[in-house]
Amino acid sequence: MLLVVSMHWNAAIAAEAIVGRASVIDGDTIEVRGERIRLHGVDAPESWQTCEDGDGGTYRCGKAAAMALDQFLAASRPTRCEFVERDRYGRFVGICFRADGREVNRWLVESGNAVDWARYSGGRYAAAQATAQSKGVGLWQGEFQLPCEARAEHAGREPSC
């Protein structure tokens, strides 16, 4: 009986949204009310990752993505995140929205601060990525390594993205 009640309680929590003031952990992870939330279907560069700026220089694109996300979220609070799944690390994976209704995940891709991670999104953000790429914004202003490839290389393993 306890197992049935526990399973029902976990399903009820998973179906609910989390709403509150978001703190940025990195370019594709936030925290709301003590819950780490990985933004579904997008992949932002790591905080240590550098990218080319299109003018022959480099910049810390992961740090820039996190700062841009923080500014975007601060413009319309609170943030509401809808549950998609738990990832292998136990993090809540969700699609998030600002108070004004703008989808955070989509904005990250259309602003060039993240890429559509089609492996997980099913191409949900492909059009937003094409727009960012055609405008040459964010990551698309110069050359960059896909975040999933950079993480694998940094860890000394083969990419699986």
C-alpha positions, 0 to 999 in steps of 0.5 A, spaced: 500 500 500 505 504 501 508 503 494 502 505 491 501 511 495 508 513 494 508 512 486 501 516 486 504 522 490 511 522 486 506 522 479 502 528 482 509 532 484 511 531 477 505 533 473 505 540 477 509 546 475 514 549 479 513 557 480 518 562 483 524 566 482 529 563 478 537 563 480 541 561 474 546 555 475 549 555 468 546 557 461 541 551 461 540 550 468 536 554 473 534 553 480 527 555 483 524 553 490 530 549 491 529 545 485 535 544 480 531 544 473 535 542 466 532 546 461 529 541 456 531 540 449 536 545 449 544 545 450 548 551 452 555 552 452 559 550 459 561 556 463 569 554 462 567 553 454 570 559 449 567 560 442 570 565 437 567 572 436 567 572 428 572 578 429 578 573 430 577 573 438 574 569 443 570 569 449 567 565 454 560 563 451 558 559 456 559 565 461 555 569 456 550 565 455 548 564 463 549 572 464 544 573 458 539 568 461 539 571 468 538 578 464 532 575 460 529 571 467 530 578 471 525 582 466 519 578 467 518 574 474 516 569 476 518 563 472 514 557 471 517 550 469 513 544 467 515 538 468 518 533 462 522 528 466 527 527 471 534 526 467 540 521 469 542 525 475 535 526 478 534 533 476 527 536 474 527 537 466 522 542 464 520 547 459 520 554 463 516 560 462 517 567 464 511 571 467 509 574 461 509 567 457 515 567 453 518 560 453 525 560 456 528 554 452 526 557 445 529 564 447 535 561 449 536 558 442 533 564 438 538 568 441 543 564 440 545 562 447 544 555 446 543 550 440 537 545 439 538 539 442 534 535 437 536 528 440 531 530 446 527 536 443 525 532 437 527 538 433 522 543 437 527 548 436 530 547 429 526 553 426 529 558 432 536 555 431 535 557 424 533 564 425 539 565 430 544 562 425 541 566 419 542 572 424 549 571 426 547 572 433 550 569 440 554 562 438 552 563 431 557 570 430 563 565 429 565 558 430 564 554 436 564 547 438 557 544 440 556 544 448 555 536 448 562 535 444 566 540 448 563 536 455 565 530 452 572 532 450 573 536 456 572 529 460 576 525 455 571 521 452 567 520 445 561 525 444 555 521 444 550 527 442 
